[in-house]
C-alpha cells in the first residue's frame, strides 16, 4: 500500500525553531548545498540529508544537519528543489491555508529530483572524498531515501533513515535493498496505520535490516518542525534524531 497519493497541510505545517546554524554553503556536484562538518573535519562518513518541502532555507533543517555533524558525520543538504522550496515564511504568517501544495509537488517530480540527488552523491564521493553515506529523509525527502536504497543498485547509499515520509509508492518499498530505519508518528495522514502495517509485511519478507519505531501522540513533521515547548514532543523529536544516529553508527561507519 502506498502512502497518501498527495501531500496536504500536514506536510507544510509546524513551528520554525530558534537558533543559528554553523555550516556553510557550497556547490557539490554542481548542486548548491548546505554543508556542516564534524569537529575533526573528517569526510570519511557522511549523511546525505534529504529535507522536507522547506529545504535548507528553513533553519530547522540546518540545525538538524549541524546535529548530525556533531555526531561525527559530514552532513550535506543538497538543494533538491532547484531554488524553489515551499517558502518557510508561510509558517509565520499563516499563508499555508492558501498555498497550492499539489501544484508545488507537480513542479518537483521524481525525474527531476532523482537527477539532483544523483549529481549530489557523485559530488560527495568525488569532490569531498566521502567513503560511506547514510541518507536521512524527512517528509518529501523520505521517499527519495527509498528510491536510492534499491536492491542491487543502492545508488551509493549504505543505509537509510526516514521520518514521516510522504507520497511513498508501494513499489519503492518493495524494491528496498539496504538497512532502513523508520520513525513513524501516531497521527499521520501520510503514514497511516494501514500503510505502516503494509510496509511491515513487505519488510518481513526481506533480508535487509530494518526497524520501525512508533512515536505516540506525535504528528506528521514531528522530527523536524514540532513544538519544542511541548515536553513530550520535544523528547520525541530528539529521540528520532538519536534513532537515526545509532542506526548510522551501526550500518554506515566502517
Secondary structure, DSSP 8 states (H G I E B T S, - for coil): --S-SS--GGGG-S---------EEEEETTEEEEEE--TT---SEEEEEE--TTGGGSHHHHHHHHHHHHTT-EEEEE-TTTT----TTHHHHTGGGG--HHHHHHTS-HHHHHHHHHHHHHHHHHHH---EEEEEEETHHHHHHHHTSBTTB-TT-SEEEEES--S--HHHHHTB-SEEEEEEEEE-SSS-HHHHHHHHHHHHT--S-EEEEEEEEEETTHHHH--TTSHHHHHHHHHHHHHHHHHHHHHT--
